[in-house]
Amino acid sequence: MKASVLFEHGGPEKLTLSEVDEPTVLEGETLIRVGAAGVEPGLDIKTRQDGGGWPIDLPHILGASMAGTVMRSVGEGALAEGTRVAVAPVISCGVCRFCRTGRDNSCQSRRFMGINRPGGYAEYCAVPSRNLIPIADSTSFAVAAGASVSYSTAWHSVVSRARVSPADTVFVVGSSGSVGIAAAQAAALFGARVILGGRDRRKVAPLAAEVGAAGIVDTAGDIPAQLAQLAPEGVDLVVDTVGPATWASSVAVLNPEGRLVCVGGSSGGEVGLTLRDVYRKNVSLFFSTSSPFEQLKLVYRLIDEGKLAPKVYAEYPLADAAAAHAAMVEQKHVGKVVIVPEGA
Ligand SMILES: [Zn+2]
């Protein structure tokens, strides 16, 4: 089969279309024909660049998020051939105390598709059968693949960690990225008042209309001053996907008892914190990664029902995976860039 293979770490050009053996399907696994694979900034791009802190054995096939069609299964958990499915990116053990209490995204031996085993940048991929989530015919593979990491991340952070409510004014920083889009849609679904932050108003405006946002903040400008205009009652919840570049203002604009949720930062990995700025206001800081499997199933139900609407910015053929990565790095996109095998 054809796959986009990473033989060594480096730039997008290191992704090479190659002919490789079809995956072996072990007990409890399913072979899927990949319909689309998302390009994930935190998993695929950083892993391509330098391994991203994960134990990667090269050569490697990236692709943490994917959707496709069931071809054949071995053993338990099999779905019928031809079933259209999304693939949960988190591989959990199923037996540790986190897994046994439905918190499998915190599994003590958690692994990821496309990191700890070959991912979706290929025509076929073998996946654990219990990671499969059937999707409606109306949900495209591109949409489903684009949602698996970003929407699980956003839903868990906004709904489970920060417990968004209709009483909240929510400020989403980085709302042209797919996690920001998902966070804004989730907050709006819960009836919160939503304000979107981004560096390019034109990229954010369509989402603002869709979620009925109370306004858009130019995050290259004075963020607290703009929020003072748009939300005189203050901000109860900040969803910050940017990190170091916006962290100080994200903390500063919080109301007393406000919450800030962080799922990683597109502008870097280290931030500062003045303790009295947070303890004197009784604020809470939440950090969040992925979501339990049952939450991801709910997310896909809401996507199938049209209540959450992932954005696919561009689709690239598998042979052009390098171009897909380059496009993601250039940050011209709004939402998701996906890779689609030929004939999928
Ligand atoms: Zn576990």
Boltz pocket constraint, residues with backbone or C-beta under 6 A from the ligand:
constraints:
  - pocket:
      binder: B
      contacts: [[A, 92], [A, 93], [A, 94], [A, 95], [A, 96], [A, 97], [A, 98], [A, 99], [A, 100], [A, 104], [A, 106], [A, 107], [A, 108], [A, 109], [A, 110]]
      max_distance: 6.0
